[in-house]
């Protein structure tokens, strides 16, 4: 069951990222090619980004892949890295 939730989390992160990219692309095309746009696109992108950050934090903790902590720890001498 835990593996199911892990895959669901990864799928949600990927879907949010793809949705943000697609929505932003559509907005750019509508704005610069057709001279119109979607009123709600920026707000939807902001909400998707916020959810992606929250899920990404959870994913990073689970995978022990926090960039800032990893970079700081690698600067320490080998015996202090633990």
C-alpha positions in Angstrom: 0.0 0.0 0.0 2.9 2.4 0.7 4.3 1.9 -2.8 0.9 2.9 -4.2 1.0 6.2 -2.3 4.6 6.8 -3.4 3.6 6.3 -7.0 0.5 8.4 -6.6 2.6 11.2 -5.1 5.1 11.0 -8.1 2.2 11.0 -10.5 0.6 14.1 -8.9 3.9 16.0 -9.1 4.4 15.1 -12.7 0.7 15.9 -13.6 1.0 19.3 -11.9 4.2 20.1 -13.6 2.8 19.0 -17.0 -0.4 21.0 -16.4 1.5 24.1 -15.4 3.7 23.8 -18.6 0.7 23.2 -20.8 -1.4 26.0 -19.4 1.5 28.5 -19.6 2.1 27.5 -23.2 -1.5 27.9 -24.1 -1.6 31.3 -22.4 1.5 32.5 -24.3 0.0 31.4 -27.6 -3.3 32.9 -26.9 -1.8 36.2 -25.8 0.8 36.8 -28.5 -0.7 35.0 -31.5 -4.5 35.7 -31.0 -4.3 38.8 -28.8 -6.5 37.3 -26.1 -6.0 35.1 -23.0 -7.4 33.2 -20.1 -8.2 35.3 -17.1 -7.7 32.5 -14.7 -4.5 31.0 -16.1 -2.0 32.8 -13.9 -3.9 32.1 -10.7 -4.3 28.4 -11.6 -0.6 28.1 -12.3 0.2 29.7 -9.0 -2.0 27.2 -7.2 -0.6 24.3 -9.1 2.9 25.5 -8.3 2.1 25.7 -4.6 0.7 22.2 -4.5 3.8 21.0 -6.5 6.1 22.6 -3.9 4.3 20.9 -1.0 4.3 17.5 -2.6 7.9 18.0 -3.8 9.0 18.7 -0.2 7.4 15.4 0.9 9.1 13.6 -2.0 12.5 15.2 -1.3 12.3 14.1 2.4 11.3 10.6 1.4 14.1 10.3 -1.1 16.6 12.1 1.2 17.4 14.4 -1.7 17.3 17.9 -0.1 19.6 20.0 -2.2 20.6 22.6 0.4 21.4 20.1 3.2 23.2 17.8 0.8 25.4 20.6 -0.6 26.2 21.9 2.9 27.0 18.5 4.3 29.4 17.6 1.4 31.5 20.7 2.2 32.3 19.3 5.7 35.2 16.9 6.3 34.4 13.2 5.8 34.2 12.3 9.5 31.7 15.2 10.2 29.4 14.4 7.3 27.5 11.9 9.3 
